[in-house]
Amino acid sequence: MTEDQVRIHRTRDQVVDAPEYDPELVQQDEYYDRLHAHYDYRPFWIPGYAYPRWPYLR
């Protein structure tokens, strides 16, 4: 991470297509369900959750 860049392990399309977030307009539970499904991660509150390997590669 620098002042000008943040590097993540996702494609540009994955980020562009991610669910939009606006705290004034979105239902929190529904938003987090869509977000976890989009990035194919199990929510930490689901039984059986395991932290991803560093550096979070699949």
PQR file with spaces between the fields and no chain letter, atoms N, CA, C, O and H, PARSE charges and radii, in Angstrom:
ATOM       1  N    MET     1       0.847   -1.161    0.000 -0.4000 1.5000
ATOM       2  CA   MET     1       0.000    0.000    0.000 -0.0000 2.0000
ATOM       3  C    MET     1       0.902    1.235    0.000  0.5500 1.7000
ATOM       4  O    MET     1       1.865    1.324    0.761 -0.5500 1.4000
ATOM       5  N    THR     2       0.571    2.162   -0.853 -0.4000 1.5000
ATOM       6  CA   THR     2       1.263    3.449   -0.881 -0.0000 2.0000
ATOM       7  C    THR     2       0.204    4.545   -0.836  0.5500 1.7000
ATOM       8  O    THR     2      -0.992    4.268   -0.747 -0.5500 1.4000
ATOM       9  H    THR     2      -0.212    2.091   -1.471  0.4000 1.0000
ATOM      10  N    GLU     3       0.656    5.779   -0.899 -0.4000 1.5000
ATOM      11  CA   GLU     3      -0.311    6.882   -0.923 -0.0000 2.0000
ATOM      12  C    GLU     3      -1.181    6.842   -2.170  0.5500 1.7000
ATOM      13  O    GLU     3      -2.321    7.308   -2.159 -0.5500 1.4000
ATOM      14  H    GLU     3       1.628    6.004   -0.971  0.4000 1.0000
ATOM      15  N    ASP     4      -0.630    6.278   -3.255 -0.4000 1.5000
ATOM      16  CA   ASP     4      -1.330    6.286   -4.531 -0.0000 2.0000
ATOM      17  C    ASP     4      -1.952    4.954   -4.921  0.5500 1.7000
ATOM      18  O    ASP     4      -2.814    4.918   -5.799 -0.5500 1.4000
ATOM      19  H    ASP     4       0.296    5.900   -3.263  0.4000 1.0000
ATOM      20  N    GLN     5      -1.533    3.844   -4.288 -0.4000 1.5000
ATOM      21  CA   GLN     5      -1.991    2.528   -4.717 -0.0000 2.0000
ATOM      22  C    GLN     5      -2.289    1.610   -3.541  0.5500 1.7000
ATOM      23  O    GLN     5      -1.669    1.682   -2.480 -0.5500 1.4000
ATOM      24  H    GLN     5      -0.832    3.873   -3.575  0.4000 1.0000
ATOM      25  N    VAL     6      -3.255    0.757   -3.777 -0.4000 1.5000
ATOM      26  CA   VAL     6      -3.542   -0.350   -2.865 -0.0000 2.0000
ATOM      27  C    VAL     6      -3.591   -1.587   -3.742  0.5500 1.7000
ATOM      28  O    VAL     6      -4.323   -1.613   -4.732 -0.5500 1.4000
ATOM      29  H    VAL     6      -3.760    0.699   -4.639  0.4000 1.0000
ATOM      30  N    ARG     7      -2.830   -2.606   -3.398 -0.4000 1.5000
ATOM      31  CA   ARG     7      -2.813   -3.843   -4.191 -0.0000 2.0000
ATOM      32  C    ARG     7      -3.576   -4.919   -3.436  0.5500 1.7000
ATOM      33  O    ARG     7      -3.363   -5.146   -2.245 -0.5500 1.4000
ATOM      34  H    ARG     7      -2.236   -2.585   -2.595  0.4000 1.0000
ATOM      35  N    ILE     8      -4.473   -5.575   -4.168 -0.4000 1.5000
ATOM      36  CA   ILE     8      -5.253   -6.660   -3.584 -0.0000 2.0000
ATOM      37  C    ILE     8      -5.198   -7.855   -4.526  0.5500 1.7000
ATOM      38  O    ILE     8      -4.872   -7.716   -5.705 -0.5500 1.4000
ATOM      39  H    ILE     8      -4.647   -5.390   -5.135  0.4000 1.0000
ATOM      40  N    HIS     9      -5.518   -9.017   -4.001 -0.4000 1.5000
ATOM      41  CA   HIS     9      -5.491  -10.235   -4.799 -0.0000 2.0000
ATOM      42  C    HIS     9      -6.874  -10.480   -5.405  0.5500 1.7000
ATOM      43  O    HIS     9      -7.521  -11.489   -5.124 -0.5500 1.4000
ATOM      44  H    HIS     9      -5.783   -9.130   -3.043  0.4000 1.0000
ATOM      45  N    ARG    10      -7.307   -9.551   -6.230 -0.4000 1.5000
ATOM      46  CA   ARG    10      -8.586   -9.646   -6.936 -0.0000 2.0000
ATOM      47  C    ARG    10      -8.420   -9.001   -8.300  0.5500 1.7000
ATOM      48  O    ARG    10      -7.582   -8.117   -8.479 -0.5500 1.4000
ATOM      49  H    ARG    10      -6.782   -8.731   -6.458  0.4000 1.0000
ATOM      50  N    THR    11      -9.218   -9.444   -9.262 -0.4000 1.5000
ATOM      51  CA   THR    11      -9.167   -8.827  -10.574 -0.0000 2.0000
ATOM      52  C    THR    11      -9.967   -7.523  -10.545  0.5500 1.7000
ATOM      53  O    THR    11     -10.796   -7.292   -9.665 -0.5500 1.4000
ATOM      54  H    THR    11      -9.898  -10.162   -9.117  0.4000 1.0000
ATOM      55  N    ARG    12      -9.690   -6.699  -11.524 -0.4000 1.5000
ATOM      56  CA   ARG    12     -10.431   -5.434  -11.652 -0.0000 2.0000
ATOM      57  C    ARG    12     -11.925   -5.726  -11.792  0.5500 1.7000
ATOM      58  O    ARG    12     -12.750   -5.051  -11.176 -0.5500 1.4000
ATOM      59  H    ARG    12      -9.016   -6.886  -12.239  0.4000 1.0000
ATOM      60  N    ASP    13     -12.278   -6.736  -12.605 -0.4000 1.5000
ATOM      61  CA   ASP    13     -13.693   -7.075  -12.799 -0.0000 2.0000
ATOM      62  C    ASP    13     -14.356   -7.516  -11.504  0.5500 1.7000
ATOM      63  O    ASP    13     -15.508   -7.162  -11.252 -0.5500 1.4000
ATOM      64  H    ASP    13     -11.608   -7.284  -13.106  0.4000 1.0000
ATOM      65  N    GLN    14     -13.650   -8.284  -10.674 -0.4000 1.5000
ATOM      66  CA   GLN    14     -14.232   -8.716   -9.402 -0.0000 2.0000
ATOM      67  C    GLN    14     -14.552   -7.509   -8.522  0.5500 1.7000
ATOM      68  O    GLN    14     -15.595   -7.471   -7.868 -0.5500 1.4000
ATOM      69  H    GLN    14     -12.714   -8.572  -10.878  0.4000 1.0000
ATOM      70  N    VAL    15     -13.666   -6.542   -8.508 -0.4000 1.5000
ATOM      71  CA   VAL    15     -13.891   -5.353   -7.673 -0.0000 2.0000
ATOM      72  C    VAL    15     -15.006   -4.496   -8.258  0.5500 1.7000
ATOM      73  O    VAL    15     -15.872   -4.021   -7.524 -0.5500 1.4000
ATOM      74  H    VAL    15     -12.819   -6.573   -9.039  0.4000 1.0000
ATOM      75  N    VAL    16     -14.992   -4.295   -9.564 -0.4000 1.5000
ATOM      76  CA   VAL    16     -16.016   -3.471  -10.215 -0.0000 2.0000
ATOM      77  C    VAL    16     -17.404   -4.087  -10.045  0.5500 1.7000
ATOM      78  O    VAL    16     -18.385   -3.371   -9.848 -0.5500 1.4000
ATOM      79  H    VAL    16     -14.289   -4.681  -10.161  0.4000 1.0000
ATOM      80  N    ASP    17     -17.483   -5.413  -10.123 -0.4000 1.5000
ATOM      81  CA   ASP    17     -18.775   -6.104  -10.036 -0.0000 2.0000
ATOM      82  C    ASP    17     -19.238   -6.375   -8.606  0.5500 1.7000
ATOM      83  O    ASP    17     -20.317   -6.935   -8.410 -0.5500 1.4000
ATOM      84  H    ASP    17     -16.686   -5.996  -10.283  0.4000 1.0000
ATOM      85  N    ALA    18     -18.460   -5.996   -7.622 -0.4000 1.5000
ATOM      86  CA   ALA    18     -18.823   -6.233   -6.222 -0.0000 2.0000
ATOM      87  C    ALA    18     -20.087   -5.452   -5.857  0.5500 1.7000
ATOM      88  O    ALA    18     -20.373   -4.415   -6.455 -0.5500 1.4000
ATOM      89  H    ALA    18     -17.583   -5.541   -7.782  0.4000 1.0000
ATOM      90  N    PRO    19     -20.836   -5.947   -4.887 -0.5600 1.5000
ATOM      91  CA   PRO    19     -22.039   -5.222   -4.456  0.2800 2.0000
ATOM      92  C    PRO    19     -21.682   -3.819   -3.952  0.5500 1.7000
ATOM      93  O    PRO    19     -20.731   -3.640   -3.192 -0.5500 1.4000
ATOM      94  N    GLU    20     -22.454   -2.843   -4.387 -0.4000 1.5000
ATOM      95  CA   GLU    20     -22.227   -1.465   -3.945 -0.0000 2.0000
ATOM      96  C    GLU    20     -22.642   -1.316   -2.496  0.5500 1.7000
ATOM      97  O    GLU    20     -23.559   -1.989   -2.025 -0.5500 1.4000
ATOM      98  H    GLU    20     -23.227   -2.988   -5.004  0.4000 1.0000
ATOM      99  N    TYR    21     -21.957   -0.424   -1.796 -0.4000 1.5000
ATOM     100  CA   TYR    21     -22.259   -0.209   -0.387 -0.0000 2.0000
ATOM     101  C    TYR    21     -22.588    1.245   -0.135  0.5500 1.7000
ATOM     102  O    TYR    21     -21.814    2.139   -0.477 -0.5500 1.4000
ATOM     103  H    TYR    21     -21.213    0.123   -2.179  0.4000 1.0000
ATOM     104  N    ASP    22     -23.724    1.471    0.457 -0.4000 1.5000
ATOM     105  CA   ASP    22     -24.126    2.797    0.932 -0.0000 2.0000
ATOM     106  C    ASP    22     -24.849    2.559    2.244  0.5500 1.7000
ATOM     107  O    ASP    22     -25.953    2.014    2.246 -0.5500 1.4000
ATOM     108  H    ASP    22     -24.353    0.745    0.734  0.4000 1.0000
ATOM     109  N    PRO    23     -24.250    2.958    3.371 -0.5600 1.5000
ATOM     110  CA   PRO    23     -24.849    2.658    4.672  0.2800 2.0000
ATOM     111  C    PRO    23     -26.258    3.216    4.853  0.5500 1.7000
ATOM     112  O    PRO    23     -27.009    2.738    5.702 -0.5500 1.4000
ATOM     113  N    GLU    24     -26.615    4.213    4.071 -0.4000 1.5000
ATOM     114  CA   GLU    24     -27.954    4.793    4.179 -0.0000 2.0000
ATOM     115  C    GLU    24     -29.007    3.988    3.418  0.5500 1.7000
ATOM     116  O    GLU    24     -30.197    4.089    3.716 -0.5500 1.4000
ATOM     117  H    GLU    24     -26.004    4.602    3.381  0.4000 1.0000
ATOM     118  N    LEU    25     -28.577    3.188    2.435 -0.4000 1.5000
ATOM     119  CA   LEU    25     -29.535    2.530    1.558 -0.0000 2.0000
ATOM     120  C    LEU    25     -29.578    1.016    1.642  0.5500 1.7000
ATOM     121  O    LEU    25     -30.525    0.407    1.146 -0.5500 1.4000
ATOM     122  H    LEU    25     -27.611    3.106    2.193  0.4000 1.0000
ATOM     123  N    VAL    26     -28.600    0.400    2.245 -0.4000 1.5000
ATOM     124  CA   VAL    26     -28.469   -1.049    2.159 -0.0000 2.0000
ATOM     125  C    VAL    26     -28.901   -1.735    3.458  0.5500 1.7000
ATOM     126  O    VAL    26     -28.654   -1.234    4.556 -0.5500 1.4000
ATOM     127  H    VAL    26     -27.831    0.895    2.648  0.4000 1.0000
ATOM     128  N    GLN    27     -29.549   -2.885    3.307 -0.4000 1.5000
ATOM     129  CA   GLN    27     -29.861   -3.720    4.463 -0.0000 2.0000
ATOM     130  C    GLN    27     -28.582   -4.471    4.820  0.5500 1.7000
ATOM     131  O    GLN    27     -28.054   -5.196    3.976 -0.5500 1.4000
ATOM     132  H    GLN    27     -29.750   -3.292    2.415  0.4000 1.0000
ATOM     133  N    GLN    28     -28.074   -4.328    6.013 -0.4000 1.5000
ATOM     134  CA   GLN    28     -26.773   -4.882    6.380 -0.0000 2.0000
ATOM     135  C    GLN    28     -26.685   -6.396    6.171  0.5500 1.7000
ATOM     136  O    GLN    28     -25.727   -6.872    5.562 -0.5500 1.4000
ATOM     137  H    GLN    28     -28.502   -3.740    6.698  0.4000 1.0000
ATOM     138  N    ASP    29     -27.644   -7.148    6.653 -0.4000 1.5000
ATOM     139  CA   ASP    29     -27.590   -8.607    6.518 -0.0000 2.0000
ATOM     140  C    ASP    29     -27.577   -9.023    5.054  0.5500 1.7000
ATOM     141  O    ASP    29     -26.784   -9.873    4.650 -0.5500 1.4000
ATOM     142  H    ASP    29     -28.423   -6.762    7.147  0.4000 1.0000
ATOM     143  N    GLU    30     -28.447   -8.427    4.271 -0.4000 1.5000
ATOM     144  CA   GLU    30     -28.520   -8.743    2.845 -0.0000 2.0000
ATOM     145  C    GLU    30     -27.224   -8.357    2.130  0.5500 1.7000
ATOM     146  O    GLU    30     -26.733   -9.101    1.282 -0.5500 1.4000
ATOM     147  H    GLU    30     -29.092   -7.736    4.599  0.4000 1.0000
ATOM     148  N    TYR    31     -26.679   -7.204    2.473 -0.4000 1.5000
ATOM     149  CA   TYR    31     -25.432   -6.754    1.853 -0.0000 2.0000
ATOM     150  C    TYR    31     -24.297   -7.724    2.140  0.5500 1.7000
ATOM     151  O    TYR    31     -23.578   -8.117    1.221 -0.5500 1.4000
ATOM     152  H    TYR    31     -27.077   -6.599    3.163  0.4000 1.0000
ATOM     153  N    TYR    32     -24.122   -8.118    3.400 -0.4000 1.5000
ATOM     154  CA   TYR    32     -23.024   -9.015    3.748 -0.0000 2.0000
ATOM     155  C    TYR    32     -23.205  -10.397    3.128  0.5500 1.7000
ATOM     156  O    TYR    32     -22.218  -11.037    2.767 -0.5500 1.4000
ATOM     157  H    TYR    32     -24.706   -7.799    4.146  0.4000 1.0000
ATOM     158  N    ASP    33     -24.428  -10.865    2.998 -0.4000 1.5000
ATOM     159  CA   ASP    33     -24.671  -12.132    2.307 -0.0000 2.0000
ATOM     160  C    ASP    33     -24.211  -12.045    0.850  0.5500 1.7000
ATOM     161  O    ASP    33     -23.541  -12.949    0.351 -0.5500 1.4000
ATOM     162  H    ASP    33     -25.230  -10.344    3.292  0.4000 1.0000
ATOM     163  N    ARG    34     -24.573  -10.951    0.170 -0.4000 1.5000
ATOM     164  CA   ARG    34     -24.164  -10.769   -1.231 -0.0000 2.0000
ATOM     165  C    ARG    34     -22.658  -10.598   -1.342  0.5500 1.7000
ATOM     166  O    ARG    34     -22.051  -11.132   -2.270 -0.5500 1.4000
ATOM     167  H    ARG    34     -25.118  -10.217    0.576  0.4000 1.0000
ATOM     168  N    LEU    35     -22.040   -9.871   -0.424 -0.4000 1.5000
ATOM     169  CA   LEU    35     -20.603   -9.626   -0.465 -0.0000 2.0000
ATOM     170  C    LEU    35     -19.808  -10.918   -0.277  0.5500 1.7000
ATOM     171  O    LEU    35     -18.869  -11.190   -1.026 -0.5500 1.4000
ATOM     172  H    LEU    35     -22.533   -9.438    0.330  0.4000 1.0000
ATOM     173  N    HIS    36     -20.185  -11.710    0.722 -0.4000 1.5000
ATOM     174  CA   HIS    36     -19.488  -12.984    0.949 -0.0000 2.0000
ATOM     175  C    HIS    36     -19.675  -13.932   -0.235  0.5500 1.7000
ATOM     176  O    HIS    36     -18.736  -14.630   -0.617 -0.5500 1.4000
ATOM     177  H    HIS    36     -20.948  -11.489    1.330  0.4000 1.0000
ATOM     178  N    ALA    37     -20.848  -13.965   -0.808 -0.4000 1.5000
ATOM     179  CA   ALA    37     -21.091  -14.820   -1.976 -0.0000 2.0000
ATOM     180  C    ALA    37     -20.273  -14.343   -3.174  0.5500 1.7000
ATOM     181  O    ALA    37     -19.722  -15.158   -3.913 -0.5500 1.4000
ATOM     182  H    ALA    37     -21.611  -13.397   -0.497  0.4000 1.0000
ATOM     183  N    HIS    38     -20.192  -13.035   -3.366 -0.4000 1.5000
ATOM     184  CA   HIS    38     -19.441  -12.483   -4.509 -0.0000 2.0000
ATOM     185  C    HIS    38     -17.972  -12.873   -4.448  0.5500 1.7000
ATOM     186  O    HIS    38     -17.397  -13.267   -5.463 -0.5500 1.4000
ATOM     187  H    HIS    38     -20.639  -12.373   -2.766  0.4000 1.0000
ATOM     188  N    TYR    39     -17.359  -12.770   -3.281 -0.4000 1.5000
ATOM     189  CA   TYR    39     -15.938  -13.084   -3.141 -0.0000 2.0000
ATOM     190  C    TYR    39     -15.694  -14.538   -2.735  0.5500 1.7000
ATOM     191  O    TYR    39     -14.551  -14.934   -2.506 -0.5500 1.4000
ATOM     192  H    TYR    39     -17.826  -12.450   -2.457  0.4000 1.0000
ATOM     193  N    ASP    40     -16.760  -15.330   -2.644 -0.4000 1.5000
ATOM     194  CA   ASP    40     -16.672  -16.751   -2.333 -0.0000 2.0000
ATOM     195  C    ASP    40     -15.957  -17.019   -1.006  0.5500 1.7000
ATOM     196  O    ASP    40     -15.087  -17.886   -0.918 -0.5500 1.4000
ATOM     197  H    ASP    40     -17.688  -15.008   -2.830  0.4000 1.0000
ATOM     198  N    TYR    41     -16.338  -16.263    0.017 -0.4000 1.5000
ATOM     199  CA   TYR    41     -15.816  -16.480    1.368 -0.0000 2.0000
ATOM     200  C    TYR    41     -16.964  -16.827    2.296  0.5500 1.7000
ATOM     201  O    TYR    41     -18.053  -16.263    2.191 -0.5500 1.4000
ATOM     202  H    TYR    41     -17.044  -15.558   -0.054  0.4000 1.0000
ATOM     203  N    ARG    42     -16.715  -17.753    3.201 -0.4000 1.5000
ATOM     204  CA   ARG    42     -17.708  -18.054    4.235 -0.0000 2.0000
ATOM     205  C    ARG    42     -17.625  -16.972    5.308  0.5500 1.7000
ATOM     206  O    ARG    42     -16.522  -16.591    5.700 -0.5500 1.4000
ATOM     207  H    ARG    42     -15.831  -18.211    3.287  0.4000 1.0000
ATOM     208  N    PRO    43     -18.748  -16.473    5.788 -0.5600 1.5000
ATOM     209  CA   PRO    43     -18.717  -15.503    6.880  0.2800 2.0000
ATOM     210  C    PRO    43     -18.115  -16.118    8.145  0.5500 1.7000
ATOM     211  O    PRO    43     -18.269  -17.315    8.388 -0.5500 1.4000
ATOM     212  N    PHE    44     -17.441  -15.313    8.936 -0.4000 1.5000
ATOM     213  CA   PHE    44     -16.775  -15.822   10.139 -0.0000 2.0000
ATOM     214  C    PHE    44     -17.764  -16.326   11.181  0.5500 1.7000
ATOM     215  O    PHE    44     -17.378  -17.075   12.079 -0.5500 1.4000
ATOM     216  H    PHE    44     -17.315  -14.341    8.738  0.4000 1.0000
ATOM     217  N    TRP    45     -19.031  -15.934   11.080 -0.4000 1.5000
ATOM     218  CA   TRP    45     -19.992  -16.367   12.095 -0.0000 2.0000
ATOM     219  C    TRP    45     -20.637  -17.717   11.744  0.5500 1.7000
ATOM     220  O    TRP    45     -21.444  -18.224   12.524 -0.5500 1.4000
ATOM     221  H    TRP    45     -19.345  -15.326   10.351  0.4000 1.0000
ATOM     222  N    ILE    46     -20.303  -18.301   10.602 -0.4000 1.5000
ATOM     223  CA   ILE    46     -20.836  -19.606   10.205 -0.0000 2.0000
ATOM     224  C    ILE    46     -20.020  -20.708   10.883  0.5500 1.7000
ATOM     225  O    ILE    46     -18.791  -20.652   10.862 -0.5500 1.4000
ATOM     226  H    ILE    46     -19.648  -17.890    9.968  0.4000 1.0000
ATOM     227  N    PRO    47     -20.667  -21.702   11.479 -0.5600 1.5000
ATOM     228  CA   PRO    47     -19.904  -22.799   12.080  0.2800 2.0000
ATOM     229  C    PRO    47     -18.970  -23.446   11.050  0.5500 1.7000
ATOM     230  O    PRO    47     -19.342  -23.638    9.892 -0.5500 1.4000
ATOM     231  N    GLY    48     -17.777  -23.771   11.484 -0.4000 1.5000
ATOM     232  CA   GLY    48     -16.803  -24.392   10.602 -0.0000 2.0000
ATOM     233  C    GLY    48     -15.909  -23.405    9.872  0.5500 1.7000
ATOM     234  O    GLY    48     -15.073  -23.802    9.060 -0.5500 1.4000
ATOM     235  H    GLY    48     -17.475  -23.615   12.425  0.4000 1.0000
ATOM     236  N    TYR    49     -16.083  -22.116   10.157 -0.4000 1.5000
ATOM     237  CA   TYR    49     -15.248  -21.107    9.492 -0.0000 2.0000
ATOM     238  C    TYR    49     -13.778  -21.322    9.856  0.5500 1.7000
ATOM     239  O    TYR    49     -13.456  -21.621   11.005 -0.5500 1.4000
ATOM     240  H    TYR    49     -16.763  -21.793   10.816  0.4000 1.0000
ATOM     241  N    ALA    50     -12.903  -21.170    8.885 -0.4000 1.5000
ATOM     242  CA   ALA    50     -11.457  -21.236    9.117 -0.0000 2.0000
ATOM     243  C    ALA    50     -10.826  -20.016    8.453  0.5500 1.7000
ATOM     244  O    ALA    50     -11.173  -19.667    7.325 -0.5500 1.4000
ATOM     245  H    ALA    50     -13.165  -20.926    7.951  0.4000 1.0000
ATOM     246  N    TYR    51      -9.902  -19.374    9.153 -0.4000 1.5000
ATOM     247  CA   TYR    51      -9.236  -18.208    8.573 -0.0000 2.0000
ATOM     248  C    TYR    51      -8.506  -18.594    7.302  0.5500 1.7000
ATOM     249  O    TYR    51      -7.891  -19.659    7.251 -0.5500 1.4000
ATOM     250  H    TYR    51      -9.619  -19.658   10.070  0.4000 1.0000
ATOM     251  N    PRO    52      -8.557  -17.754    6.268 -0.5600 1.5000
ATOM     252  CA   PRO    52      -7.834  -18.059    5.025  0.2800 2.0000
ATOM     253  C    PRO    52      -6.329  -18.081    5.253  0.5500 1.7000
ATOM     254  O    PRO    52      -5.810  -17.411    6.147 -0.5500 1.4000
ATOM     255  N    ARG    53      -5.627  -18.876    4.414 -0.4000 1.5000
ATOM     256  CA   ARG    53      -4.175  -18.905    4.497 -0.0000 2.0000
ATOM     257  C    ARG    53      -3.608  -17.554    4.111  0.5500 1.7000
ATOM     258  O    ARG    53      -4.161  -16.861    3.256 -0.5500 1.4000
ATOM     259  H    ARG    53      -6.049  -19.419    3.688  0.4000 1.0000
ATOM     260  N    TRP    54      -2.502  -17.178    4.742 -0.4000 1.5000
ATOM     261  CA   TRP    54      -1.798  -15.961    4.338 -0.0000 2.0000
ATOM     262  C    TRP    54      -1.064  -16.261    3.066  0.5500 1.7000
ATOM     263  O    TRP    54      -0.467  -17.336    3.011 -0.5500 1.4000
ATOM     264  H    TRP    54      -2.053  -17.740    5.436  0.4000 1.0000
ATOM     265  N    PRO    55      -1.032  -15.485    2.080 -0.5600 1.5000
ATOM     266  CA   PRO    55      -1.675  -14.173    1.954  0.2800 2.0000
ATOM     267  C    PRO    55      -3.071  -14.249    1.376  0.5500 1.7000
ATOM     268  O    PRO    55      -3.373  -13.546    0.412 -0.5500 1.4000
ATOM     269  N    TYR    56      -3.904  -15.054    1.920 -0.4000 1.5000
ATOM     270  CA   TYR    56      -5.323  -15.183    1.548 -0.0000 2.0000
ATOM     271  C    TYR    56      -5.509  -15.655    0.116  0.5500 1.7000
ATOM     272  O    TYR    56      -6.410  -15.187   -0.580 -0.5500 1.4000
ATOM     273  H    TYR    56      -3.660  -15.625    2.703  0.4000 1.0000
ATOM     274  N    LEU    57      -4.680  -16.559   -0.321 -0.4000 1.5000
ATOM     275  CA   LEU    57      -4.819  -17.126   -1.658 -0.0000 2.0000
ATOM     276  C    LEU    57      -5.668  -18.380   -1.599  0.5500 1.7000
ATOM     277  O    LEU    57      -5.659  -19.106   -0.605 -0.5500 1.4000
ATOM     278  H    LEU    57      -3.947  -16.938    0.244  0.4000 1.0000
ATOM     279  N    ARG    58      -6.386  -18.621   -2.653 -0.4000 1.5000
ATOM     280  CA   ARG    58      -7.227  -19.812   -2.744 -0.0000 2.0000
ATOM     281  C    ARG    58      -6.554  -20.817   -3.622  0.5500 1.7000
ATOM     282  O    ARG    58      -7.089  -21.904   -3.840 -0.5500 1.4000
ATOM     283  H    ARG    58      -6.393  -18.031   -3.461  0.4000 1.0000
